[in-house]
Amino acid sequence: MKNIKDKIFDEQVYEHVIFENCMIDMNELVQKKYMKCRFDYVDFSELSVIKNCIFDSCEFVSAKLNGIEFINCAFLSCNLKYTNFFAATFNQCKMTGTKFIESNFFAATILGGDFSYTQLRYQEFMNQYFENIRFFGADLTGCKFTKCTLKKCDFSEAIMHESSFYDSDIRQSIINNIDCSAIDLRNAQVDLSQCIAIAENITKVRFVPENE
């Protein structure tokens, strides 16, 4: 595997560059911007921190990003397919429009940030604490939040077909305009406003005039 430490990270901005089958042999990556770049089979796992970096419309296939702490990073409209984020930490990151396609999120930690319009289908989170995370319009189909605490998170207009908040505390989170009937809410802790929203959502009926 090729060592690319001195070849692709000496510049601050990269555009339309293909990096593949490489290992990054350095401790941290700070204040870099990548636009429409490809990172197929790139091994980032030697890095401990990626900070203040922007990945805009980039492609990742089978990349290794496990164990990394991402601090104030942005992944904007990226495609991350078969990517390994095992035990990674996302600290106040902006992930708007990014697709996590069959990626490994096991033991990953999310500390705040914006995951609006992301695709996180069928991811599983257990015993996690989430606070002030925006999932507005995200595709959370089949996602399972089990025994989690979700405080002040915004799930407005998220797609949550066959999703689960089983045994989780979702009090103070926003669940406006989502299909609550498709969510497993068994043993979930909810507040009064959420109870009202859930009841209104589940009991919605359509008025049909007699002559229609």
C-alpha positions in Angstrom: 0.0 0.0 0.0 1.4 3.4 -1.0 2.4 5.9 1.6 1.0 9.3 0.5 1.8 11.5 3.5 3.9 14.0 1.5 2.1 13.8 -1.8 -1.5 14.7 -1.3 -1.7 16.6 2.0 0.8 19.3 1.4 -1.8 21.6 -0.3 -4.8 23.1 1.4 -7.3 22.5 -1.4 -7.8 19.6 -3.8 -10.4 19.3 -6.5 -11.2 16.4 -8.9 -8.3 14.3 -7.5 -8.5 10.5 -7.3 -6.8 8.9 -4.3 -7.2 5.2 -4.0 -5.5 2.1 -2.4 -3.5 4.4 -0.2 -2.6 4.5 3.5 -2.3 7.9 5.3 0.7 7.7 7.6 0.1 10.8 9.8 -1.5 11.6 13.2 -3.9 14.4 12.2 -5.4 16.2 9.3 -6.3 19.9 9.8 -8.0 22.6 7.7 -8.0 20.8 4.3 -10.7 21.1 1.6 -11.5 18.3 -0.9 -14.0 19.0 -3.7 -15.3 16.2 -5.9 -12.4 13.9 -5.0 -12.4 10.1 -4.8 -11.1 8.1 -1.8 -11.7 4.5 -2.8 -10.0 1.9 -0.5 -8.1 4.7 1.3 -6.9 3.8 4.8 -7.3 6.8 7.2 -7.1 4.7 10.3 -3.7 5.8 11.4 -5.1 9.3 11.9 -6.4 10.1 15.3 -8.0 13.5 14.5 -9.5 15.1 11.4 -10.3 18.7 12.3 -11.9 21.7 10.4 -11.8 19.8 7.1 -14.3 20.0 4.3 -15.2 17.1 2.0 -17.6 18.5 -0.7 -19.3 16.1 -3.1 -16.6 13.4 -2.5 -16.8 9.7 -3.1 -15.6 7.1 -0.6 -15.8 3.4 -1.4 -14.6 0.9 1.3 -12.5 3.6 3.0 -11.3 3.0 6.5 -12.2 5.9 8.8 -12.5 3.9 12.0 -11.5 5.2 15.4 -11.0 8.8 14.1 -12.3 11.9 15.9 -13.9 14.3 13.4 -14.0 17.8 14.9 -16.0 20.6 13.2 -15.7 18.8 9.9 -18.2 18.9 6.9 -19.1 16.1 4.6 -21.4 17.8 2.1 -23.4 15.7 -0.3 -20.8 12.9 -0.2 -21.3 9.3 -1.0 -19.8 7.0 1.6 -20.3 3.4 0.5 -19.1 0.4 2.5 -17.1 2.8 4.6 -15.8 1.8 8.1 -16.6 4.3 10.9 -16.3 1.8 13.7 -15.7 3.7 17.0 -15.4 7.0 15.2 -16.5 10.3 16.9 -18.3 13.1 15.1 -17.9 16.2 17.2 -20.1 19.1 15.9 -19.9 18.0 12.3 -22.0 19.1 9.4 -23.1 16.1 7.2 -25.8 17.6 5.1 -27.0 15.5 2.2 -24.4 12.8 2.7 -25.3 9.1 2.0 -23.9 6.4 4.3 -24.5 3.4 2.1 -24.0 0.1 4.0 -21.4 1.7 6.1 -20.2 0.4 9.5 -21.4 2.8 12.2 -21.0 0.4 15.1 -19.9 2.1 18.4 -19.7 5.5 16.6 -20.4 8.5 18.7 -22.2 11.7 17.5 -21.7 14.8 19.6 -24.1 17.5 18.2 -24.0 18.6 14.6 -26.2 18.7 11.6 -27.2 15.4 9.9 -30.0 17.0 7.8 -31.0 15.2 4.7 -28.5 12.4 5.3 -29.2 8.8 4.4 -28.5 6.6 7.5 -30.7 3.7 6.5 -30.7 0.6 8.8 -28.0 1.9 11.1 -28.2 0.6 14.7 -27.3 2.7 17.8 -27.4 1.2 21.3 -26.9 2.9 24.7 -25.9 6.1 23.0 -26.4 9.7 24.2 -27.5 12.2 21.5 -28.0 15.9 22.2 -28.7 18.9 19.9 -28.4 16.9 16.7 -30.4 17.9 13.6 -31.8 15.0 11.6 -34.2 17.2 9.6 -35.4 15.5 6.5 -33.0 12.6 7.0 -33.7 9.1 5.7 -33.7 7.0 8.8 -35.5 4.1 7.4 -35.0 1.0 9.5 -32.7 2.8 12.0 -32.8 1.5 15.5 -32.1 3.7 18.5 -32.2 1.2 21.4 -31.8 2.3 25.0 -30.6 5.7 23.8 -31.1 9.2 25.2 -32.0 11.7 22.5 -32.2 15.1 24.0 -33.2 18.2 21.9 -32.7 16.4 18.6 -34.7 17.5 15.6 -36.4 14.7 13.6 -38.7 17.0 11.7 -39.8 15.5 8.4 -37.4 12.6 8.7 -38.3 9.3 6.9 -38.6 6.8 9.7 -40.3 3.8 8.1 -39.7 0.7 10.3 -37.5 2.7 12.6 -37.3 2.2 16.4 -36.9 4.2 19.6 -37.3 1.1 21.7 -36.6 1.7 25.4 -35.2 5.1 24.5 -35.7 8.6 26.1 -36.7 11.0 23.4 -38.1 13.7 25.6 -37.4 17.3 24.4 -36.8 16.1 20.9 -38.8 17.3 17.9 -40.8 14.7 16.0 -43.0 17.0 13.8 -44.3 15.7 10.5 -43.0 12.2 10.7 -45.1 9.0 10.4 -45.2 7.9 14.0 -47.3 4.8 13.1 -44.3 3.3 11.4 -42.0 3.7 14.4 -41.5 1.2 17.3 -42.1 3.3 20.4 -42.3 0.5 22.9 -41.1 1.5 26.3 -40.0 4.9 24.9 -40.1 7.9 27.3 -41.9 10.8 25.7 -43.1 14.2 27.0 -46.6 15.7 26.8 -46.1 17.6 23.6 -44.8 14.4 21.9 -47.7 12.4 23.2 -50.1 14.9 21.6 -48.1 14.9 18.3 -48.0 11.1 18.3 -51.8 10.8 19.0 -52.6 13.4 16.3 -50.4 11.6 13.8 -51.7 8.1 14.4 -55.4 9.1 14.5 -55.4 11.3 11.4 -58.4 10.6 9.2 -59.3 12.0 5.9 -62.7 13.6 5.5 -64.5 12.3 2.4 -67.7 14.0 1.3 -70.6 11.6 0.9 -70.9 12.3 -2.8 -67.2 11.5 -3.6 
